[in-house]
Amino acid sequence: MTILYLAMVVAGIGMICWGLPASHRMKTPYDALAALAVLVGVVVGLLGALLAADPGFFKS
């Protein structure tokens, strides 16, 4: 499962690295989608980092 969590971190960083410049380059309706990709990238990256550090975080 740790490989999956590290893949989440890499995917999150990838979405952030793509979305930040794309949100300034794209035309009006598509720049919002790129900005949304940045937000999703931050959430996925942080969640992956949390689960990689403590795999049982959400288990009660």
C-alpha positions in Angstrom: 0.0 0.0 0.0 2.9 2.3 0.5 3.6 2.3 -3.2 0.0 3.5 -3.8 0.4 6.3 -1.3 3.7 7.4 -2.8 2.0 7.3 -6.2 -0.7 9.6 -4.9 2.0 12.1 -3.8 3.7 11.9 -7.3 0.3 12.3 -9.0 -0.6 15.3 -6.8 2.7 17.0 -7.6 2.2 16.3 -11.2 -1.3 17.9 -11.2 0.1 21.0 -9.4 3.0 21.3 -11.8 0.7 21.0 -14.8 -2.2 23.1 -13.5 -0.4 26.2 -12.2 1.0 27.3 -15.6 -2.0 25.9 -17.5 -4.4 28.0 -15.5 -2.7 31.1 -16.9 -2.2 29.9 -20.4 -5.6 28.5 -21.2 -8.7 30.4 -22.4 -11.6 31.3 -20.1 -13.6 28.1 -19.5 -10.6 25.8 -19.4 -8.5 27.9 -17.0 -11.0 27.1 -14.2 -10.5 23.4 -14.9 -6.8 23.7 -14.6 -7.1 25.6 -11.3 -9.4 22.9 -10.1 -6.8 20.4 -11.0 -4.3 22.3 -8.8 -6.7 22.1 -5.9 -7.3 18.3 -6.4 -3.5 17.9 -6.7 -2.9 19.6 -3.4 -5.6 17.4 -1.7 -4.3 14.2 -3.3 -0.7 15.0 -2.5 -1.4 15.8 1.1 -3.6 12.8 1.6 -0.9 10.5 0.0 1.8 12.1 2.3 -0.4 11.6 5.4 -1.1 8.0 4.5 2.5 7.3 3.7 3.6 8.6 7.0 0.8 6.9 9.0 -1.0 4.1 7.0 -3.5 3.4 9.8 -4.6 7.0 10.2 -8.3 6.5 9.1 -8.7 3.2 10.9 -10.6 3.4 14.1 
